[in-house]
Amino acid sequence: MKKLFGKLGFITVLSALVIAGCAGDSESKEADNKEQAGGGTLIYGRGTDTVTLDPHNIVDAESSRISKNVYETLIDYEKEGTDIVPKLATEWNTSEDGKTWTFTLREGVKFHDGTDFDADAVVYNFNRMMDESHPQHQGDFSIFGRTVRSLLEEVKAIDPHTVEFKLNESNSTFLPNIGITTFGIISPTALEKFGEEINQNPVGTGPFKYESWQENDSLTLVKNEEYWIEDIPKLDKVLFKVIPDNSARLTALKNNEIDLMEGLNQTDLPTLEGDENVQLFKRPSANVGYFTFNITKAPFDNVKVRQAISYAIDKQGIIDTFYGPLAVPAKNMMPPVIWGYNDEVTDYNYDLDKAKSLLAEAGFPNGFDTELMVMSTDRVYLPQPQKVAEAVKANLSGIGINVKITTYEWAAYLSKVLNKEHAFAAIGRLSENGDPDNFLYTMLHSNSSSNLSLYKNDEVDELLSLAQQTIDKEERNTIYKKVQELVHEDAPTIPLAHVESAMAGATSVKGYIPHAIGYESLQDVYIQK
């Protein structure tokens, strides 16, 4: 067996803060240190609500934002990167053929309901996802477009603190995938008690416990007093507040109604950079915003139509007008910050004459009518979605395509695009584990349920499957670059932008580090007034 990781300790005490003022003012110092130690409520402003509190059925970032703090996975990612670190597992080994993985579990961990976390709990969770006859098997249980059953042959407990995973085939993405929120470990006792209603009654091992949820308004978590890391979490409570409009959210921050906010308009950055009452954060641009065709629907089943539209959209103009300085045009279906990116691909430049020529060759010299679906609220990868849609409509009118825009609130919108009800739609993806497979297989393999374009290219499928079975990183790198070339030619999607998203918070918020995957644990955050 090959050992891949040893035990890591955890830093549980923050460095002492240097307090300005008179050295003799001990009462003031004690008060400041007490504030630093934790306590209080953090109000987190966000644009849309959570969809589900069942981690095994998560399909959106806002649900993962909550799950990341209530549930834990066997492994995790570094605070400021995607390198793998221990979490509920302290170490792991793999067989030479890469098909058997053995995890040593952390001892002394309890679920929020007081029951023990152990190997049986891990097995119960994975059997729930794998076994259709399992009493708690409610949901799709897919991971990046593939069912968990298709990935795993068996999961079994070797002893109370050792669990073994047998894969159907060697898979280079297995270890990083185990850290995504989909594989958060739920209390088996809670699953048996609540059944499908676990969606409303989450019970994990994480730093925060679920308290309440007022849909489309607020969701509240409270400190897990029995958490396995000493002096963590720092906060007593976290309240996630839904404020759909970015500008309204910023106003709430300035009025001290919230402490931290997602979705800051980049056009507001210049006025905030000199504001001593606000601190700015930047989330790394491990994302892609894109338009997807449903290529099973005419006329988008014609590659020349798709290429024509790609030439007709003024990406840079849209970014300059609606995104801001932290966004760059996209040409591939994965961001440049992820390894395996192919910078040699030449983008479809904005060229109406070329677009008209291709459209005529496709048999549509006078254009056609179509519908563009967009979500109603801003996303990291698509700020001001309705205005962006209007800009695309104006672009396409230049080649005779008449666009009708339809808008839906986030949960309904997500359901429609996942069910492939669209002909042409705007959507995006955030990195969940820092691996190219997380973008390319998920969005482009014909077997993936997250392939929203219903794209099928036998060579692309073969290459993406080969990359999953290839351990050597350089070989995988070569494969992914070839895939991006093939996909670019077929144009099943139009990559629009990669965004280093701006965030803002009160200066009293300390210890917060935005993560590239789009959400993070708040266990180390504290408020210092």
SVG drawing of the C-alpha trace seen along z (x, -y; Angstrom):
<svg xmlns="http://www.w3.org/2000/svg" viewBox="-40 -57 44 62">
<polyline fill="none" stroke="black" stroke-width="0.4" points="0.0,0.0 1.2,-3.5 0.9,-6.1 -0.2,-9.4 -0.6,-11.6 0.4,-11.7 -1.4,-13.3 -1.6,-17.0 -2.2,-19.1 -4.5,-22.0 -3.8,-25.5 -6.5,-26.4 -5.3,-29.6 -4.9,-32.9 -1.8,-35.0 -2.2,-37.7 -3.3,-41.0 -1.2,-44.1 -3.6,-46.5 -2.9,-50.2 -3.1,-52.5 -1.7,-53.0 0.3,-50.0 -1.4,-50.5 -4.9,-50.2 -5.3,-46.5 -9.1,-46.7 -9.2,-47.8 -6.8,-45.1 -8.9,-42.4 -12.0,-43.7 -10.3,-43.6 -8.9,-40.2 -12.4,-38.9 -13.8,-40.3 -11.0,-38.6 -11.6,-35.3 -15.0,-35.1 -18.7,-35.5 -21.4,-37.5 -23.3,-37.0 -22.0,-37.3 -24.6,-38.4 -23.6,-37.2 -25.4,-38.9 -25.9,-36.8 -28.0,-37.1 -30.0,-33.9 -31.2,-31.3 -30.1,-27.7 -31.8,-25.1 -31.3,-22.0 -29.7,-21.1 -29.1,-17.5 -25.4,-17.5 -25.7,-14.3 -28.2,-16.1 -26.5,-19.5 -26.3,-21.1 -25.6,-24.7 -23.1,-26.9 -25.5,-28.5 -26.4,-25.1 -22.7,-24.2 -22.1,-27.4 -24.3,-26.1 -23.2,-22.5 -19.5,-23.5 -20.2,-24.8 -22.7,-22.1 -21.1,-19.0 -17.6,-17.7 -15.9,-15.5 -13.1,-12.9 -10.6,-15.3 -10.5,-19.1 -8.7,-21.7 -6.2,-24.3 -7.6,-27.6 -6.0,-29.4 -5.8,-26.7 -7.0,-23.3 -4.1,-21.1 -5.6,-18.3 -5.4,-18.2 -7.0,-15.9 -10.5,-16.5 -12.5,-13.6 -9.8,-11.3 -6.3,-11.7 -4.5,-9.7 -5.1,-7.5 -3.5,-4.8 -4.1,-3.5 -3.3,-0.2 -0.8,0.0 -3.6,0.3 -5.4,-2.8 -8.7,-0.9 -8.6,-0.4 -8.4,-3.4 -8.1,-3.0 -8.9,-5.9 -8.0,-6.2 -10.7,-8.2 -10.4,-10.9 -11.3,-9.6 -13.5,-11.4 -15.7,-13.2 -19.4,-13.4 -22.4,-14.4 -24.5,-17.4 -27.1,-14.9 -24.4,-13.4 -23.9,-10.2 -20.5,-8.9 -18.8,-9.5 -17.1,-6.2 -16.5,-3.9 -20.1,-2.6 -21.4,-6.1 -19.2,-6.6 -20.4,-3.3 -24.1,-4.2 -23.7,-7.5 -22.1,-6.0 -24.5,-3.1 -27.3,-5.6 -25.9,-7.1 -25.0,-3.8 -27.7,-1.3 -31.2,-2.0 -32.7,0.3 -31.3,-1.7 -34.2,-3.1 -32.7,-6.6 -32.0,-6.5 -34.0,-9.6 -32.3,-11.7 -30.1,-11.4 -26.8,-11.1 -24.6,-12.1 -21.1,-13.4 -20.1,-15.7 -22.6,-14.1 -21.9,-10.4 -23.8,-8.4 -21.9,-7.4 -22.8,-3.8 -20.9,-4.0 -17.7,-5.1 -17.7,-2.8 -18.0,0.9 -18.0,1.2 -17.4,-0.8 -16.8,1.2 -15.7,0.7 -12.5,2.5 -12.7,1.5 -14.4,-1.4 -11.8,-3.9 -10.8,-2.5 -12.9,-2.5 -12.1,-1.0 -13.4,-2.2 -13.2,0.1 -13.5,-1.7 -15.0,-0.1 -11.9,-1.4 -8.8,-3.4 -9.8,-7.1 -7.4,-9.9 -10.1,-12.3 -11.3,-10.1 -9.3,-11.7 -9.9,-15.4 -13.6,-14.6 -14.0,-13.1 -13.6,-16.6 -16.5,-18.3 -19.7,-19.1 -21.6,-16.3 -19.7,-13.8 -20.5,-15.5 -21.1,-12.9 -24.7,-13.0 -25.6,-11.5 -27.1,-8.0 -29.4,-8.5 -30.7,-11.7 -31.2,-10.2 -33.2,-7.4 -35.3,-9.9 -36.0,-12.5 -35.8,-10.5 -36.4,-12.9 -36.9,-15.7 -33.1,-15.7 -33.3,-18.5 -34.9,-20.6 -33.0,-19.1 -29.3,-18.8 -27.1,-17.0 -23.4,-16.9 -20.1,-17.1 -19.2,-20.6 -18.3,-23.7 -21.9,-25.1 -25.3,-23.5 -28.5,-24.2 -31.0,-26.4 -33.6,-27.7 -34.4,-28.6 -36.9,-31.1 -36.9,-30.4 -35.9,-33.3 -35.0,-35.4 -32.6,-34.0 -30.9,-30.8 -29.3,-30.6 -26.5,-28.4 -25.2,-28.4 -21.9,-27.4 -21.2,-23.7 -20.1,-23.8 -18.8,-20.2 -16.7,-20.7 -13.6,-18.5 -11.2,-21.4 -10.6,-23.4 -11.7,-27.0 -13.4,-26.6 -15.7,-28.1 -15.1,-31.6 -18.6,-32.9 -21.7,-32.2 -24.0,-32.4 -24.0,-33.0 -27.1,-34.4 -27.1,-34.1 -29.4,-36.9 -30.8,-36.9 -30.7,-40.3 -31.1,-39.8 -29.8,-43.1 -26.1,-43.8 -26.5,-47.5 -29.1,-47.0 -26.7,-44.5 -23.9,-47.1 -26.3,-49.6 -27.1,-47.1 -23.4,-46.7 -22.8,-50.4 -25.8,-50.7 -24.3,-48.0 -27.2,-45.6 -24.9,-42.9 -21.2,-42.2 -20.0,-40.5 -21.4,-40.3 -21.0,-38.4 -21.7,-39.9 -20.1,-43.3 -20.5,-45.2 -17.0,-45.8 -18.1,-49.3 -18.4,-50.1 -14.8,-49.2 -13.3,-52.7 -15.6,-54.3 -14.9,-51.7 -11.2,-51.4 -10.8,-54.6 -13.6,-53.8 -12.1,-53.2 -15.2,-51.5 -15.1,-48.7 -12.6,-46.0 -12.4,-44.4 -11.9,-40.8 -11.2,-39.1 -12.2,-35.5 -9.9,-33.8 -11.3,-33.4 -11.7,-29.6 -14.9,-29.9 -16.4,-30.3 -19.6,-32.1 -21.0,-30.8 -23.9,-30.5 -25.0,-27.0 -27.0,-25.8 -29.2,-22.8 -27.7,-21.2 -30.6,-18.7 -32.9,-21.6 -32.8,-23.2 -31.2,-25.4 -28.5,-24.8 -27.9,-21.3 -26.0,-23.1 -22.4,-23.8 -22.2,-26.7 -25.1,-28.4 -23.3,-27.9 -20.0,-29.3 -21.9,-32.3 -23.3,-33.2 -19.9,-32.8 -18.5,-35.4 -21.5,-37.7 -21.2,-38.2 -18.9,-41.1 -17.4,-39.5 -15.0,-42.3 -17.8,-44.9 -20.1,-43.0 -17.3,-42.6 -16.3,-46.3 -19.9,-47.4 -21.3,-44.9 -18.5,-43.1 -15.5,-45.4 -11.8,-45.2 -11.7,-41.8 -13.1,-39.9 -11.4,-38.6 -12.9,-37.1 -13.1,-33.3 -12.3,-31.1 -12.3,-27.7 -14.7,-25.9 -12.3,-26.0 -10.4,-28.9 -6.7,-29.7 -5.9,-29.2 -6.7,-25.5 -3.8,-23.3 -4.4,-21.7 -5.7,-25.0 -4.9,-25.4 -3.9,-29.0 -3.1,-28.1 -6.8,-28.0 -7.7,-31.1 -11.0,-32.6 -13.9,-33.5 -13.2,-37.3 -16.1,-39.7 -16.7,-39.7 -20.3,-40.3 -19.3,-39.8 -17.9,-36.3 -21.0,-35.6 -23.3,-36.6 -21.3,-34.4 -21.5,-31.3 -25.2,-31.9 -25.9,-32.0 -23.8,-28.9 -26.0,-27.2 -29.1,-28.1 -30.2,-31.1 -29.3,-34.2 -32.1,-36.2 -31.5,-34.9 -34.3,-33.3 -36.2,-33.7 -35.0,-32.1 -35.3,-32.3 -32.5,-33.1 -33.1,-32.0 -31.4,-33.8 -31.6,-33.8 -33.1,-36.8 -30.4,-37.4 -26.7,-38.1 -24.2,-35.2 -20.4,-35.5 -19.9,-34.5 -22.8,-36.6 -23.4,-39.9 -26.5,-41.8 -27.8,-38.8 -30.8,-40.5 -28.6,-43.4 -26.1,-41.0 -28.9,-39.2 -30.1,-42.4 -26.6,-43.1 -26.5,-39.6 -29.9,-40.3 -28.6,-43.5 -25.4,-41.7 -27.5,-39.0 -29.9,-41.4 -26.9,-42.5 -27.0,-39.2 -30.7,-38.9 -31.4,-36.7 -34.4,-37.9 -34.0,-37.0 -36.8,-36.7 -35.5,-36.9 -37.2,-34.8 -36.2,-35.1 -36.7,-32.9 -35.8,-33.0 -32.7,-30.9 -34.2,-27.7 -36.7,-27.4 -34.1,-28.5 -31.6,-25.8 -34.3,-23.2 -35.2,-24.2 -31.6,-24.1 -30.8,-20.9 -33.8,-19.3 -32.6,-20.7 -35.7,-22.7 -33.7,-25.5 -32.7,-26.2 -30.1,-28.9 -29.3,-29.8 -26.8,-31.6 -25.1,-29.6 -21.7,-29.1 -19.5,-26.8 -17.2,-27.2 -14.3,-25.0 -15.1,-22.5 -11.7,-20.7 -9.1,-22.4 -9.1,-19.6 -9.7,-20.0 -12.1,-17.0 -14.4,-19.1 -15.0,-21.4 -14.4,-19.4 -15.9,-16.0 -18.7,-17.5 -19.9,-19.9 -18.8,-18.1 -18.9,-14.3 -22.1,-12.8 -22.7,-10.7 -22.7,-13.6 -26.0,-14.9 -24.5,-18.3 -23.7,-18.4 -26.3,-21.1 -25.7,-21.4 -26.3,-17.6 -23.0,-17.7 -21.7,-14.4 -18.3,-13.9 -17.0,-10.3 -13.4,-11.5 -14.0,-13.9 -15.8,-11.3 -12.9,-8.8 -10.3,-11.4 -12.1,-12.5 -12.7,-9.0 -9.0,-8.2 -7.9,-11.2 -9.9,-9.9 -8.0,-6.6 -4.6,-8.2 -2.6,-8.8 0.3,-10.7 -0.5,-14.4 1.5,-15.4 -0.4,-12.9 -3.7,-14.2 -2.5,-17.7 -1.9,-16.8 -5.3,-15.1 -7.2,-18.1 -5.5,-20.5 -6.6,-18.3 -10.2,-18.2 -10.3,-22.0 -9.3,-22.2 -12.0,-19.8 -14.7,-21.5 -13.7,-24.9 -14.3,-23.8 -17.7,-22.2 -18.8,-25.3 -21.6,-23.6 -21.2,-26.5 -19.9,-30.1 -17.5,-30.7 -18.0,-34.3 -15.9,-35.3 -13.7,-34.3 -14.3,-36.5 -12.2,-37.3 -15.2,-38.2 -15.2,-41.2 -16.5,-41.0 -16.8,-43.5 -17.1,-43.3 -17.1,-45.4 -13.6,-46.1 -14.7,-44.2 -14.7,-40.9 -11.4,-39.1 -10.0,-35.8 -12.1,-35.6 -10.4,-34.1 -12.5,-33.7 -11.9,-30.4 -11.5,-29.7 -14.2,-27.0 -16.8,-29.7 -17.6,-29.1 -15.7,-28.3 -15.9,-27.2 -16.4,-30.2 -14.9,-28.3 -11.9,-30.7 -13.8,-34.0 -14.4,-36.3 -15.7,-39.8 -13.6,-42.4 -15.5,-45.7"/>
</svg>
